[in-house]
Amino acid sequence: MIPLFCASPSIHLSPSASSGSYSEKSTSSSTIFVKKEFASSTIASFHFSYSVVYRKYIDIFGKYVDMEHIYFFHGDQKKISWIIENSQTRSEESRIHAEYFYNIVTPEQSKYIALHVGIFWGIGRFIIRNEDVVNVMLDQKSMFDRIAKNKLTGDIFIEKRMKFIDQIIKQRDLDVRYQLVDPSKNKAKLLLS
């Protein structure tokens, strides 16, 4: 019996035999990509649902895997976006800011919103689980200094966001690792164009 992998209430994947590439299906404003090597040409389709498989990380074939995610995020004064990748899937999302942030927050503040909302979204969609490793790709030195080196900023808005981000990390016992990357390597930035 193949367990259901938790992702979304309405995502269907039509598997393909070729490996190393992704098969794509969209739901509303989000897209999930599942590596085709995890699908089987002998099975007609998978239905991903909110049914929870109690796991020490079980992939769709019942093998144990370690869940390590790479998290890209970006934001500007109008929109936020993020991409969560792991060995099996690639999920991406972009959203227009809520009315009370739209054209009000700075680009840096927007990135903190994207970091906070994206991690929360990943947990809610059962992509990020308790005790998972999350490699956060930071493309701004000031964010790296604040988050990785814990240097406080004078921005009350950013400090409030950090409180929420730290709270989620502690509640879910996430192993979060920060890496400074060149802004041109930020994949989530492309979702805002």
N, C-alpha and C positions, 0 to 999 in steps of 0.2 A: 504494500500500500504506500502510495506517495503522499506525504503530508502536504497540506496547503501552506504556501509561503505567504506571510502577512505583508500586504502592501497597500491595497486599496479595495474598496467594495466593488469597483466596476472595471478592473483592468483585466483584459484577456490577452494572452500571448499565443500567437501561432508560431510554434517552434520551427526551426530550420536545421538542416543537417550540417551546414558549414560552421566552423568554429572560429573563435577569435574576433568575431564581429558582434554587433548588437542588433537585437530585434526591438522595434519601437512600437509602443502603443500609447495613445494620449487619453487623458481624462481631463475634462474642463480645461484648467489653465496649467496643469502639470503633465509632465511626460516622464515615463519610466522606460529605461532601456535595460533589457536583460540579455546577458551574454548568450549567444546562440549555442555555445558549447554546453550550457546547462539545460538546454531544451533537447528533446528527443524527436527524431523524425517519425518514430512509431506511435507517438501520442498525439492525438489530434489537437488538443489545446489544453491550456491550464487555466483555471479560474482562480485568481488571487482574491482572497476574501479577508475579512477582519477576524476570521476564526483564528484563535491563538494556538499555536503549536508550542507547548512548553518545551523549551530547548536549551541546550548548551550549544546554541548556534547550529541548527540543522538546515542544510540547503535543500532544494527541492527534490533531491534524490536520497535524502536521509543520511548523508555523510556529515560528519562533524567538521566544521570549519571555524577558523578564528575570524571575527568580524573586525576589520580595520577599515575605517572610512577616510576618504580624503574629502575635505569640505572647502569649497570655494564660495565666496560671497562677494557681492558688490552692491553699491547703492548710490543714487544721486538724489537730487531734491524732489524728484517725481516718482521714482520707482526703486524697488529692491529686487535682488535676484540671488539665487544660490544653486549650487550643484553638489550633490552628495554621491560620491563614487565608492564602490568597494569591488571585491573580486567578482561579484555576481551581477550587480546592477549599477545603473547610473540614473539618478533622479534629478530633475531640474525644475525650477519654479521661478517665475517672475511675477511681481505684483505691483500695482500702483499703490503708493502710500495712502494710508488712512487720511481722511480729510484734515484732521488736526496736525498732521505732519507734512502734508503736500505743500511744496514750495515754501516751507517754513524752516525745516532742519537743514543743517549744513551737509555737504557731501560726506564728511567724516562721521557726523552723527547718524546719517543714513546707513553707513556701513555697520555701525554698532546695532542698529535696528535689524539689519539683514542677518547679522550674526545671531542675535537673540531669537528672532522669529524663525530663521531657518533651522536652528538646532531644535527648537520646540516643535516645529513642523515635522522634522525627521523622526522625532520620538513619537509624535502622534500618529504618524503613518507606519509605525513599526519598522522603520528603516534602521534607526539607531536604537539600540537596546541597552539595558543596564550593563555596566562594566565594559562596554565597547571602547575601542580605541578610536579617537577622532583626531585626525591630523588637520589642523586648521591652517589654511594658507592665507597669510596676511600680506597684502601688497602695499602697505603704508608703514613707514618706520615709526611714526608716532603711535600707531595702534600696536605695533610689536612691542614698543617700549612700555606702553600701558598694560597690555595683557600679559606678555611673557615675562617682563622684568618688574611688573607691578609698580611702575612709576605713576603716581597720581597726576591727573590733569586738573586744570582749573574749571573744567566744564561740568556743571552739575548734572546735565542731561546724560553725558557719557558715564559719569560715576553711577547714576541710577541704573542705567542699562547694564553696567558691569556687575552690579549687585544681583540683578535678575539672572544674568549669564552664569555667575558663580553659583547661584542657588540651584539652577538646573543641573550643572555639572556635579555638584555635591549630592543632590537628591538621587541622581541616576548613577552615581559612582563611576562617571566616565573618566577614562584615561585620555585627557586632552593634551595634545602636543602642538606647539605653535612653530610655524616656519615662515620666515620672511622670504617672499618671492618677488620677482620682477613684475611690475604691473602688467606687462605685456603677456605674462603667463597666467593671468587670472582668467579662467574660463568663464566665470559667471559674468564678467564684464561684457562679454559678447551678447548675453541675453538682453541687455538693456539697449542695444543698438537698434 
